[in-house]
Every structure is written in structure tokens, then in C-alpha cells.
């Protein structure tokens, strides 16, 4: 298989975690006889610094011609802490989603037994948690008309959805539910919002086409509570843009670390794969960031290419590192391993070099002293 992948390393820890994902992809390619070529492009604060534009035209053109995009992270404190900034890194991501028509963000939420001690939830609430969130990505309040009056005392953001926008992601979510445990939960605020009432109406009309899928409905405030109280009840969650943004970040916390979770954004063109964490600029360049979110995003990229066995091998390798204590500082702040070390271990695993007679003493361990 030959595939062209656009790489957007982005800001903060983006470059170093993305390098580990590419390291693993190269191992997969070498071991399986595939050929992945990479084109590196700019976006985010890095792009603003170099070009004045958070998403240069060259990046859009390359992305449109690619088979997939592997993305690191964007964001920088000089923009995050300046509400008056006219040009912002996030503008690049929103524009890229629109340009590629990436209307569906997919975030799997899986808990790991070896990391239950890190979760804010009790262990009994973490068993068998495995659900996936389908978040609409190009409509709603993030893309609606925005206004601020001349005095700067009143602002508004329009939330707009069309039937077509709802139908296309709902169809994807129903099909995924058929492949899983056959349950779909629509999260909305239909008791208050007209857009939510349209979501509920459209989903109710689509549901008879999937008679094997059980459909239920939750208001977003209740859904936020249920993710904490009983997360195992969920299989596929379907929701609009802003609700999905908030709920998926909430759900990620129950796994124990933001650094663990991947995501995919799909639509009518090339799909984009990225860890859900931010740019974490405080850790940039220190080789301490968790690369698993990026590496598991690469696994989702391989699933997109139809290389499911290879993708499963990466997930198996990631789980092996966690179970054997090869973890980064976010998981163990005292005895932790380098970002690059985790990437090397997973690369070796997918090539069949480990597990075997591995000697943990030969792997460099960072030790932190609490003062």
C-alpha cells in the first residue's frame, strides 16, 4: 500500500509526539511492505510566526491532495491569554475543517485497568467502559454569525444547523452503533434550544432505518452527569459541535490522562487524525509528553486505510507499555520514561522485537526528586 500523508506538527508538544507516531508508522510500513510518504506543512502559532497566517494556502492545498493528515496540536499562551488577538491559532484548525469538509469528529473513550488509580472515578465505575463520541464538527455556534456592539457591551453567537448537516453525521453514528453494541444516545438540549429540537426530530426519523439499534435521548446536563455516574452505559454518543467539544473532554478525564486519547475527523475528503490534548507548551522540548494519544491516532489512521490488523497491533503495543510500567510523567511523576523511549518501545513491539527477554534496566528511566 502506498499512501501520502500530510504532517502538521503544530505547536508546543505537537512536534515531539507526532514524531513518535511517525516512528511507529514507519515501523508498520517497513514490517508490512507498505510505503508512507510525508509532506510537512504549517498551521497554528508556528504558522502565524512564520507566515502571519494560521493556515497558509499551501497547507490547504497539500491536505486536499493527501490521503490523510496527521496533526499534532496547536495553541500558544501569547494568543490564549490575549482575548483581543485578531489572528489566533485555532482559526487555522476551524478553517481546515471547513476546507476539507470534516464534519464528524470521532473520539473513542476506553479505560485501562492499569491506570484506574489515576481516574477521579471509583474503580467499580471504570470497568468495561468503552464508548465512542460522534461530534458534529462544521456547524453550530462555533461557525455561526458573531457580533459585538460598538460599545463592546453586548455580544452574540448564532447557533445554526441544517437537516443535511445532522443527517450525514447521524448516519455515520448509526452505522458505527450497528458494528458495536447497537446502542446510540443523542445528547441535546431539546427542552430549550430550537436547534436541538431539529436534531431530535431528524434522528427520530432516521432511527427506523436502523431497527437493530436502540436509541435514547439525554439532555446535555444529564449526559454530563451520567458520564461520571455510570459511563459504561454508553456505546455511541451523537451530539452537536459545542456539546461534543465539552463532553468529549470531560469523558477523556476518566481514563486517567488526556495524553492517552486519539481522535479522527472525517468527511468528504482526506481525514485528519490527532490526539485530543492541547499543545502543553510548558512541556515542549523536554521529552516528557505522553505520545500515546498521537500514536493511537496513527492507529486510527491505519484503520481508515483498511489496515485494521496493523492498527490493532499498535493498540496492543500501547496497552503493553502501560501494563508494564513504561509510562510518561503525566502517569508517573516520579519514575517515568522519555517520550521518545515510549515511541521506540512501541515501534519495536509492532515489529515483533518485544515482548521477549526485555531488560527494564537497559531502558533509560528518568527519576524525579520531590523537594
C-alpha positions in Angstrom: 0.0 0.0 0.0 1.2 3.5 -0.9 -0.2 6.5 0.9 0.6 10.2 1.0 0.3 11.7 4.5 0.4 15.4 5.3 2.0 16.0 8.7 1.1 19.2 10.7 3.3 19.1 13.8 1.8 22.4 15.1 2.8 24.0 18.4 4.1 23.1 21.8 4.5 19.3 22.3 2.9 18.7 18.9 6.2 18.1 17.0 7.7 15.6 19.5 4.6 13.5 20.0 3.9 13.5 16.2 7.5 12.3 15.6 6.8 9.2 17.7 3.6 8.5 15.8 5.6 8.7 12.5 8.3 6.4 14.0 5.6 3.8 14.6 4.0 4.3 11.2 7.4 3.7 9.6 7.9 0.5 11.6 4.5 -0.7 10.4 5.4 0.2 6.8 8.8 -1.5 6.9 7.4 -4.6 8.6 4.3 -4.9 6.3 5.8 -3.8 3.0 3.8 -0.5 2.8 5.0 2.9 1.7 4.1 6.1 3.5 5.4 9.4 2.2 5.1 12.5 4.4 4.7 16.2 3.5 5.3 18.6 6.4 3.1 21.7 6.5 2.4 24.6 8.8 -0.6 25.5 10.9 -1.2 27.3 14.2 1.0 29.6 16.2 4.0 28.3 14.4 2.4 29.2 11.1 1.5 32.7 12.4 5.1 33.3 13.5 6.5 32.2 10.1 3.8 33.5 7.7 1.4 35.7 9.6 -1.4 33.2 8.7 -2.6 30.4 11.0 -3.4 28.2 7.9 -1.3 29.0 4.8 -2.8 28.2 1.4 0.0 25.7 0.8 -1.2 23.6 3.7 -4.8 23.6 2.5 -3.7 22.5 -1.0 -1.4 19.8 0.3 -4.2 18.5 2.6 -6.7 18.4 -0.2 -4.3 16.3 -2.3 -3.3 13.9 0.6 -4.7 10.5 1.6 -4.8 11.6 5.3 -3.5 14.2 7.7 -1.6 13.5 10.9 -1.9 16.5 13.2 -0.1 17.3 16.5 -1.6 20.2 18.4 -2.0 24.0 18.2 -2.0 26.8 20.7 0.3 29.2 22.5 -0.1 31.3 25.7 0.6 34.6 23.8 -2.7 34.0 22.0 -4.6 32.1 24.7 -4.0 35.0 27.2 -4.9 37.8 24.7 -8.7 37.9 24.1 -8.1 40.9 21.8 -5.9 38.9 19.4 -7.3 39.2 15.8 -5.3 36.3 14.5 -5.4 33.1 16.5 -4.0 29.5 16.0 -7.5 28.0 16.4 -8.7 29.9 13.3 -6.4 27.7 11.3 -8.0 24.5 12.6 -11.5 25.7 12.1 -10.7 26.8 8.5 -9.0 23.4 7.8 -12.1 21.5 9.0 -14.3 23.7 6.7 -11.9 23.4 3.7 -11.7 19.6 4.0 -15.4 19.3 4.9 -14.5 17.3 8.0 -18.0 17.2 9.5 -17.6 14.3 12.0 -15.1 14.1 14.9 -14.8 10.6 16.4 -13.4 10.2 19.9 -13.1 6.7 21.4 -13.2 6.6 25.2 -11.5 3.5 26.7 -10.3 2.9 30.2 -7.2 0.9 31.1 -7.2 -1.4 34.2 -3.6 -0.5 35.0 -4.5 3.2 35.2 -7.6 3.1 37.3 -5.7 4.7 40.2 -5.3 7.9 38.2 -9.0 8.3 37.4 -11.2 10.6 39.5 -13.8 7.8 39.4 -14.1 4.8 41.6 -12.6 1.6 40.2 -16.1 -0.1 40.1 -17.3 2.7 37.8 -14.5 2.2 35.3 -14.9 -1.5 34.5 -15.9 -2.2 30.9 -16.0 1.5 29.9 -15.8 1.6 26.1 -17.8 4.2 24.2 -17.3 6.5 21.2 -18.4 10.1 20.7 -19.6 11.3 17.3 -19.3 15.1 17.4 -20.6 17.3 14.5 -17.7 19.5 13.5 -18.5 22.1 11.0 -21.8 23.6 12.1 -23.4 25.1 15.2 -22.3 28.0 17.4 -18.6 27.8 16.5 -19.4 28.7 12.9 -22.4 30.9 13.3 -22.5 34.7 12.9 -20.7 36.5 15.6 -21.5 40.1 16.6 -20.2 42.6 19.2 -21.8 46.0 19.5 -19.9 49.2 19.1 -19.7 49.8 22.8 -18.3 46.3 23.4 -21.1 45.7 25.9 -23.2 43.1 24.1 -22.2 40.1 22.1 -24.0 37.2 20.2 -23.1 33.9 18.6 -25.6 32.3 16.3 -26.1 28.5 16.5 -27.4 27.2 13.2 -27.9 23.7 11.9 -29.5 22.3 8.7 -31.2 18.9 8.2 -28.3 17.8 5.9 -25.7 18.6 8.5 -27.5 16.5 11.1 -28.3 13.6 8.7 -24.8 13.0 7.4 -23.2 12.5 10.9 -26.2 10.7 12.3 -25.9 8.1 9.5 -22.3 7.5 10.4 -23.1 7.2 14.1 -25.9 4.7 13.5 -23.7 2.6 11.3 -21.0 2.5 13.9 -23.6 1.5 16.6 -24.5 -1.4 14.3 -20.9 -2.6 14.4 -20.7 -2.2 18.2 -23.3 -2.9 20.9 -26.2 -1.4 18.9 -27.0 1.5 21.2 -27.0 5.2 20.2 -27.5 8.1 22.6 -28.4 11.5 21.2 -27.3 14.3 23.5 -29.1 17.6 23.1 -30.9 20.4 24.9 -34.3 20.0 23.2 -36.2 21.4 26.1 -34.7 24.8 25.4 -33.0 25.1 22.0 -34.7 25.0 18.6 -31.6 23.5 17.0 -31.7 20.6 19.5 -35.3 20.0 18.6 -34.3 19.7 15.0 -31.6 17.3 15.9 -34.0 15.1 17.8 -36.6 15.2 15.0 -34.1 14.2 12.4 -32.6 11.4 14.5 -36.1 10.0 15.3 -36.9 10.0 11.5 -33.6 8.1 10.7 -33.9 5.6 13.5 -36.4 3.2 11.8 -33.8 2.6 9.1 -31.7 1.0 11.8 -34.2 -1.2 13.6 -31.4 -3.2 15.4 -30.1 0.0 17.1 -31.6 1.1 20.4 -31.9 4.9 20.5 -32.2 7.0 23.6 -32.1 10.7 24.3 -30.4 12.7 27.1 -30.2 16.4 27.8 -26.7 17.6 27.8 -26.6 18.5 31.5 -27.8 15.0 32.4 -25.4 13.4 30.0 -22.5 15.2 31.7 -23.6 13.7 35.0 -24.2 10.2 33.6 -20.6 10.1 32.1 -19.4 10.4 35.7 -22.0 8.3 37.5 -22.3 5.4 35.0 -20.0 5.7 31.9 -20.3 2.1 31.0 -24.0 2.6 29.9 -22.8 4.4 26.7 -22.0 2.8 23.4 -22.2 5.5 20.7 -22.9 9.1 21.7 -24.1 11.5 19.0 -24.2 15.3 19.6 -23.7 18.7 18.1 -20.4 20.7 18.0 -20.2 22.6 21.3 -21.8 19.9 23.4 -19.4 17.3 21.8 -16.4 19.5 22.5 -17.2 19.8 26.2 -18.4 16.2 26.8 -15.5 14.5 25.0 -13.0 16.5 27.1 -15.0 15.5 30.2 -15.0 11.9 29.2 -11.3 11.9 28.5 -10.5 12.7 32.1 -12.0 9.4 33.4 -9.3 7.4 31.6 -6.6 8.9 33.8 -4.7 11.1 31.3 -5.6 13.5 28.5 -2.4 12.2 26.8 -3.9 8.8 26.1 -6.8 9.6 23.8 -6.8 9.8 20.0 -9.4 11.2 17.6 -10.3 11.2 13.9 -12.1 13.9 11.9 -13.7 12.6 8.7 -15.9 14.0 6.0 -15.9 14.2 2.2 -12.2 14.5 1.7 -8.9 13.4 3.4 -9.4 12.5 7.0 -7.5 14.1 9.9 -6.1 12.3 12.9 -5.0 14.0 16.1 -4.6 13.4 19.9 -7.2 15.3 21.8 -4.8 17.0 24.1 -3.6 20.6 23.7 -0.2 21.9 22.9 1.0 21.9 26.5 3.8 24.5 25.9 5.2 24.1 29.4 6.5 20.6 28.4 7.6 21.4 24.9 11.1 20.2 24.1 11.6 18.3 27.4 10.8 14.8 26.0 8.3 14.2 28.8 4.9 14.5 26.9 2.7 11.4 26.6 2.9 10.3 22.9 0.2 7.6 23.2 -2.6 9.9 22.0 -0.7 10.7 18.9 0.4 7.1 18.3 -3.2 5.8 18.8 -4.3 8.5 16.4 -1.9 6.9 13.9 -3.7 3.6 14.6 -7.0 5.2 13.7 -5.3 6.5 10.5 -4.4 2.9 9.6 -8.0 1.8 10.3 -9.0 4.5 7.8 -6.7 2.9 5.2 -8.1 -0.5 5.9 -5.0 -1.7 7.7 -7.0 -2.9 10.7 -4.6 -5.7 11.8 -1.7 -3.2 11.9 -3.9 -0.7 13.8 -4.8 -3.4 16.4 -1.1 -4.2 16.8 -0.4 -0.6 17.7 -3.2 -0.6 20.3 -1.9 -3.9 21.7 1.6 -2.4 21.9 0.3 0.8 23.7 -1.5 -1.4 26.2 1.6 -3.4 26.8 3.7 -0.3 27.7 1.0 0.7 30.2 0.7 -2.7 31.8 4.5 -3.0 32.1 5.0 0.5 33.6 6.6 2.1 30.6 4.8 5.4 31.2 5.5 9.1 30.9 5.4 11.8 33.5 1.7 12.5 33.4 1.1 9.0 34.6 4.0 8.5 37.0 5.6 11.8 38.0 8.4 10.1 40.0 9.6 7.2 37.8 8.9 7.9 34.2 10.3 7.3 30.7 11.0 9.6 27.9 8.5 10.5 25.1 11.0 9.1 22.6 11.5 5.9 24.6 7.8 5.1 24.5 7.9 5.6 20.8 10.8 3.3 20.4 9.2 0.6 22.5 6.0 0.6 20.5 8.0 0.7 17.2 9.9 -2.4 18.4 6.8 -4.1 19.6 4.9 -3.8 16.3 8.0 -5.3 14.5 7.9 -8.3 16.8 11.1 -7.4 18.7 9.3 -7.4 22.1 7.9 -8.6 24.4 10.6 -11.2 25.0 13.7 -11.1 27.1 13.4 -7.4 27.8 15.6 -6.0 30.5 14.0 -2.9 32.0 17.3 -2.0 33.4 18.6 -1.4 29.9 15.9 1.2 29.3 16.6 4.7 30.5 14.4 5.7 33.4 14.0 9.3 34.4 13.8 9.8 38.2 12.2 12.9 39.7 13.0 14.1 43.2 10.2 15.8 45.0 11.6 18.8 47.0 
